[in-house]
Amino acid sequence: MTPDEYCQDKAAKSGSSFYYSFRFLPPVQRQAIIALYAFCREVDDAVDETSDATVARAQLDWWREEVQRTFKNEATHPVGKALQIALENFDLHEEYFVEIIDGMAMDLEQFSYADFSQLALYCHRAASVVGLLSVEIFGYKDRKTLKYAENLGMALQLTNIIRDVREDAQRGRIYLPLNELEQFNVNPDDLLALKSTPEFIELLKFQTTRAKQYYQQAMEVLPTTDRYSQRTGLIMAAIYEATLNEIEKDNFQVMKQRISLTPLKKLWIAWRTARHEKKFK
């Protein structure tokens, strides 16, 4: 199995919405974005699929070293080797890969966040930085597109937090800011016990409004000249917003089940969104 085949397999098996957005990219861009996605999956799995925090930290430290090797063209892991190919074609910054690892490391140190400013740092590292790397791969003419990537990353991560609140609680993690739990009279112990109360529903409505504001801000700052090149991100936004709308229509019953779109619906949204975007002349 070649490094690119390894990354392709990693992306395909994840079942992530990201995979559907990659299908409409030219080969060179698709290779790079799948390598980036595989890297994110590897460091995320190092934390989520490892019960021993000491082992997880050691794995993340190994990936920090692999990032250094990758940028020296000395990668040893298939993902690192695939990223080396991407680095030949795109200006990807080493410090961003380190920041992604820093975001994953926060999951080993913090199981809750006091307020939104703390959570925003996590979202920046876990998602917005990925958006900034993606923008470099997709290409842009206007630097305002970088602000779009930051806002979209925040929106996607906040959507993840709302969708995955049950799974995270089962791991003992609360990403919803604690001061906002208090504001809505939601007991953290009830959340960890997977209890869905009227107060909890109101809290999620508040979080959904915030996520939608970030989607709106992202679209407002994205220059028309860069919409076509950034259509992969627009596909992601459309799929994730549709997921958020489904959660809202289901009255935020996220403690009962993980709400997600069918593969067919994701593919349809991806096709519709890609078809809508035209090259700017």
C-alpha positions as CSV (number, residue, x, y, z in Angstrom):
1,M,0.0,0.0,0.0
2,T,1.4,3.4,-1.0
3,P,1.3,6.4,1.3
4,D,-1.5,7.9,-0.7
5,E,-3.5,4.7,-0.7
6,Y,-3.0,4.5,3.1
7,C,-4.4,8.1,3.5
8,Q,-7.3,7.3,1.0
9,D,-8.2,4.2,3.0
10,K,-8.0,6.2,6.3
11,A,-10.4,8.9,4.9
12,A,-12.8,6.4,3.3
13,K,-13.2,4.3,6.5
14,S,-13.9,7.3,8.6
15,G,-17.2,8.0,7.0
16,S,-16.7,11.7,7.6
17,S,-18.5,14.4,5.7
18,F,-15.1,15.7,4.7
19,Y,-14.6,12.7,2.3
20,Y,-17.6,13.7,0.3
21,S,-16.3,17.3,-0.3
22,F,-12.9,16.0,-1.6
23,R,-14.4,14.1,-4.5
24,F,-14.8,17.3,-6.6
25,L,-11.1,18.4,-6.4
26,P,-8.4,18.0,-9.1
27,P,-5.9,15.2,-8.3
28,V,-3.0,17.3,-6.9
29,Q,-5.3,19.1,-4.5
30,R,-7.2,15.9,-3.6
31,Q,-3.9,14.2,-2.7
32,A,-2.9,17.0,-0.4
33,I,-6.2,17.5,1.3
34,I,-6.6,13.7,1.9
35,A,-3.1,13.6,3.4
36,L,-4.0,16.5,5.7
37,Y,-7.2,14.8,6.7
38,A,-5.4,11.5,7.4
39,F,-2.9,13.4,9.6
40,C,-5.8,14.9,11.6
41,R,-7.4,11.5,12.0
42,E,-4.1,9.9,13.2
43,V,-3.5,12.5,15.9
44,D,-7.2,12.5,16.9
45,D,-7.3,8.7,17.1
46,A,-4.1,8.8,19.3
47,V,-6.2,10.5,21.9
48,D,-9.7,9.1,21.4
49,E,-8.8,5.5,20.9
50,T,-6.1,5.3,23.7
51,S,-7.4,4.8,27.2
52,D,-4.0,5.4,28.8
53,A,-3.2,9.2,28.9
54,T,0.5,8.5,29.2
55,V,0.5,6.4,26.1
56,A,-1.6,9.0,24.2
57,R,0.9,11.8,25.2
58,A,3.7,9.6,23.9
59,Q,1.9,9.1,20.6
60,L,1.4,12.8,20.2
61,D,5.0,13.5,21.0
62,W,5.9,10.9,18.3
63,W,3.8,12.8,15.9
64,R,5.5,16.1,16.8
65,E,8.8,14.5,15.8
66,E,7.2,13.1,12.6
67,V,6.1,16.6,11.7
68,Q,9.7,17.7,12.0
69,R,10.9,14.8,9.9
70,T,8.2,15.4,7.3
71,F,9.4,19.0,6.8
72,K,13.0,17.7,6.5
73,N,11.8,15.2,3.9
74,E,12.6,12.4,6.2
75,A,9.1,11.1,7.1
76,T,8.7,7.5,8.3
77,H,4.9,7.2,8.5
78,P,2.7,6.8,5.4
79,V,0.9,9.9,6.3
80,G,4.1,11.9,6.7
81,K,5.3,10.6,3.4
82,A,2.0,11.6,1.7
83,L,2.4,15.1,3.3
84,Q,5.9,15.4,1.8
85,I,4.3,15.1,-1.6
86,A,1.8,17.8,-0.6
87,L,4.6,20.1,0.6
88,E,6.1,19.9,-2.9
89,N,3.0,21.5,-4.3
90,F,1.6,23.8,-1.5
91,D,2.9,26.3,1.0
92,L,1.8,24.5,4.2
93,H,3.2,25.9,7.5
94,E,4.9,23.5,10.0
95,E,3.6,25.4,13.0
96,Y,0.0,24.8,12.0
97,F,0.5,21.0,12.2
98,V,2.0,21.5,15.6
99,E,-1.0,23.5,16.6
100,I,-3.3,20.7,15.6
101,I,-1.4,18.4,17.8
102,D,-1.6,21.0,20.6
103,G,-5.4,20.9,20.2
104,M,-5.5,17.2,20.5
105,A,-3.3,17.4,23.6
106,M,-5.8,19.7,25.3
107,D,-8.2,16.7,25.3
108,L,-5.7,15.0,27.6
109,E,-5.4,17.9,30.0
110,Q,-8.9,19.5,30.0
111,F,-12.2,17.7,30.4
112,S,-14.2,20.9,30.5
113,Y,-13.9,24.6,29.6
114,A,-14.7,27.4,32.0
115,D,-16.0,29.8,29.4
116,F,-16.2,30.4,25.6
117,S,-12.8,32.1,25.4
118,Q,-11.2,28.8,26.6
119,L,-13.3,26.8,24.2
120,A,-12.5,29.1,21.3
121,L,-8.8,28.3,21.7
122,Y,-9.5,24.6,21.4
123,C,-11.7,25.2,18.4
124,H,-9.0,27.3,16.7
125,R,-6.4,24.6,17.2
126,A,-8.7,21.6,16.4
127,A,-10.5,23.1,13.4
128,S,-9.7,26.7,12.3
129,V,-6.0,25.8,11.8
130,V,-7.1,22.9,9.6
131,G,-9.1,25.4,7.6
132,L,-6.1,27.7,7.2
133,L,-4.1,24.8,5.8
134,S,-7.0,23.8,3.6
135,V,-7.2,27.3,2.1
136,E,-3.6,27.1,1.0
137,I,-4.4,23.8,-0.8
138,F,-7.5,25.1,-2.4
139,G,-5.9,28.4,-3.4
140,Y,-7.0,32.0,-2.8
141,K,-6.5,35.5,-4.2
142,D,-7.8,37.6,-1.4
143,R,-6.5,37.4,2.2
144,K,-10.0,37.9,3.5
145,T,-10.4,34.2,2.6
146,L,-8.2,33.4,5.6
147,K,-10.7,35.0,7.9
148,Y,-13.4,32.9,6.2
149,A,-11.4,29.8,7.0
150,E,-11.1,30.7,10.7
151,N,-14.8,31.4,11.0
152,L,-15.8,28.3,9.1
153,G,-13.5,26.2,11.3
154,M,-15.2,27.6,14.4
155,A,-18.7,26.9,13.0
156,L,-17.8,23.3,12.0
157,Q,-16.2,22.5,15.4
158,L,-19.2,24.0,17.3
159,T,-21.5,21.8,15.2
160,N,-19.4,18.8,16.1
161,I,-19.7,19.7,19.8
162,I,-23.5,20.0,19.6
163,R,-23.8,16.7,17.6
164,D,-21.4,14.7,19.8
165,V,-22.3,16.0,23.2
166,R,-23.5,12.5,24.2
167,E,-20.3,10.7,23.0
168,D,-18.1,13.3,24.7
169,A,-20.1,13.0,28.0
170,Q,-19.5,9.2,27.9
171,R,-15.8,10.0,27.8
172,G,-16.2,12.3,30.7
173,R,-15.7,15.5,28.6
174,I,-17.9,18.6,28.5
175,Y,-17.1,21.0,25.8
176,L,-20.1,23.3,26.4
177,P,-18.7,26.2,28.5
178,L,-19.3,25.7,32.2
179,N,-20.4,29.3,32.8
180,E,-23.1,28.8,30.2
181,L,-24.3,25.6,31.8
182,E,-24.7,27.6,34.9
183,Q,-26.5,30.4,33.0
184,F,-29.0,27.9,31.7
185,N,-29.3,26.0,35.0
186,V,-27.8,22.8,33.6
187,N,-26.0,20.6,36.2
188,P,-22.7,19.2,34.7
189,D,-23.4,15.9,36.6
190,D,-26.7,15.6,34.8
191,L,-25.0,16.1,31.4
192,L,-22.4,13.5,32.3
193,A,-25.3,11.2,33.2
194,L,-26.8,11.8,29.7
195,K,-29.9,13.5,31.0
196,S,-31.8,15.6,28.6
197,T,-33.8,18.4,30.4
198,P,-35.7,21.4,29.2
199,E,-32.8,23.5,30.4
200,F,-30.4,21.5,28.4
201,I,-32.4,21.9,25.3
202,E,-32.4,25.7,25.8
203,L,-28.6,25.6,26.2
204,L,-28.2,23.7,22.9
205,K,-30.5,26.3,21.2
206,F,-28.1,29.0,22.4
207,Q,-25.1,27.0,21.2
208,T,-26.8,26.5,17.8
209,T,-27.4,30.2,17.4
210,R,-23.7,30.8,18.0
211,A,-22.6,28.2,15.5
212,K,-25.0,29.7,12.9
213,Q,-23.5,33.1,13.5
214,Y,-20.0,31.7,12.7
215,Y,-21.4,30.2,9.4
216,Q,-22.9,33.5,8.5
217,Q,-19.7,35.4,9.4
218,A,-17.7,33.0,7.2
219,M,-19.9,33.5,4.2
220,E,-20.0,37.3,4.7
221,V,-16.2,37.6,4.5
222,L,-15.5,35.1,1.7
223,P,-14.7,37.2,-1.4
224,T,-16.6,36.4,-4.6
225,T,-13.3,35.9,-6.4
226,D,-12.4,32.9,-4.1
227,R,-15.8,31.1,-3.9
228,Y,-15.1,28.7,-6.7
229,S,-11.6,27.7,-5.4
230,Q,-13.1,27.3,-1.9
231,R,-16.1,25.2,-3.0
232,T,-14.8,22.2,-1.0
233,G,-15.2,24.3,2.2
234,L,-18.6,25.5,1.0
235,I,-19.6,21.8,0.6
236,M,-18.5,21.1,4.2
237,A,-20.4,24.2,5.4
238,A,-23.6,23.0,3.6
239,I,-23.3,19.4,4.9
240,Y,-22.6,20.5,8.5
241,E,-25.3,23.2,8.5
242,A,-27.8,20.6,7.2
243,T,-26.8,18.4,10.1
244,L,-27.3,21.2,12.5
245,N,-30.7,21.8,11.0
246,E,-31.6,18.1,11.5
247,I,-30.6,18.3,15.1
248,E,-32.8,21.4,15.5
249,K,-35.7,19.8,13.8
250,D,-35.3,16.8,16.1
251,N,-35.6,19.2,19.1
252,F,-32.0,18.5,20.1
253,Q,-32.5,14.9,21.1
254,V,-28.7,14.4,21.0
255,M,-28.7,12.5,24.3
256,K,-30.8,9.7,22.7
257,Q,-28.9,9.3,19.4
258,R,-26.2,10.7,17.2
259,I,-27.9,12.6,14.5
260,S,-26.2,12.5,11.1
261,L,-27.1,12.6,7.4
262,T,-27.2,9.6,5.2
263,P,-24.3,9.1,2.7
264,L,-26.7,9.7,-0.2
265,K,-27.9,13.0,1.2
266,K,-24.3,14.1,1.9
267,L,-23.3,13.2,-1.7
268,W,-26.4,15.1,-3.0
269,I,-25.5,18.2,-1.0
270,A,-21.9,18.0,-2.2
271,W,-23.0,17.7,-5.9
272,R,-25.6,20.5,-5.5
273,T,-23.1,22.9,-3.8
274,A,-20.3,22.2,-6.2
275,R,-22.6,22.7,-9.2
276,H,-23.8,26.0,-7.9
277,E,-20.3,27.5,-7.7
278,K,-19.0,29.0,-11.0
279,K,-15.5,30.2,-11.8
280,F,-15.2,34.0,-11.3
281,K,-14.3,35.9,-14.5
